[in-house]
C-alpha cells in the first residue's frame, strides 16, 4: 500500500492545500492487508476515476490525476472565454 500513501502525502502537503483550497479529500482505510490498494478520485464535473495503486508508483498515480485535471481546467478556460 505504499504507493497510495505516497500519493496522499503529496496531496495533503501544505503547498497543494494552498493551491487548491476547495479540494475535498476523504480517506478510507481498511484493516485488512490483503485488500487491494486503490485510489478513487471524483472530479468536480462528476467524473470518477478508479486507480489501482498496487500496480502504479506514487508519481504514476499523480500523473493520471493531473492528466484529467488539466483537461478539465482547459475545458473550463474555453467556457470562460
N, C-alpha and C positions, 0 to 999 in steps of 0.2 A: 504494500500500500504506500510505498514511499513516493511514487510519482504524483499521485493526487495530493499528498501532503506538501510536496514542493510547490505545486500549483497554488494551493491555498495559502502558503506562506507568502507568495508573491502577490496574490490578490488582496490579502489582508495588510499589506505594507502601508505605511503612512503616506507614501507618495501616491499610491493608487487611490487611497481613500480621499486624498485631497484633490486629485484629478477628476474623480467621478463620485461626488458626494451623494448622488441619487442611487448609486448601485446598492442593491439589496442582496445580501448573501445569507443563505440558510445552509447550515452544515448538518448532515445526518450521518451519524456513525453507527457502526454495528459492533457487537462484542464477539462476533464470530470471525476468526482469522481466515476461514475458508470462503467467506463471502467475496464476490468479485469487487475489485476496486474500480469504481465508476465515478464519473463526473457528469452531472446533468446540468445543463445551462438553459435557462429560459430568458430570451431576449425581450425587450420591451414591445416588440412588434408581435409577440406571441409565439414565435418560432422556438422550438425546443430541440436541443442538440444533446445526444447521449454519447459520451466518450468513454471508451474502455481504457481506464487508467492503468490497468495491468499490462497492456500492450505498448503504451506510449510513455516516453520520458516527460518530465515536467515541462520542458521547453516545447515539446510537440503538442502538449495539451494547450499551452498558451497560444501557440501558433494557430491551432484550429479555432479557438475562441476569438482571437484577434481577426482572423480572416473574415468571419461573418460580421464582427463588429464594424470593421472597415467598410464592408459592403453596405451595411445598414446606415452608417454615417454618410456615405456617398449618396444614398437614396434620399436621406433627409436634406442634404445640401441641395440636391436637384429640386426638391419640392419647395425649398425656401427661396429659390431664385426667381 
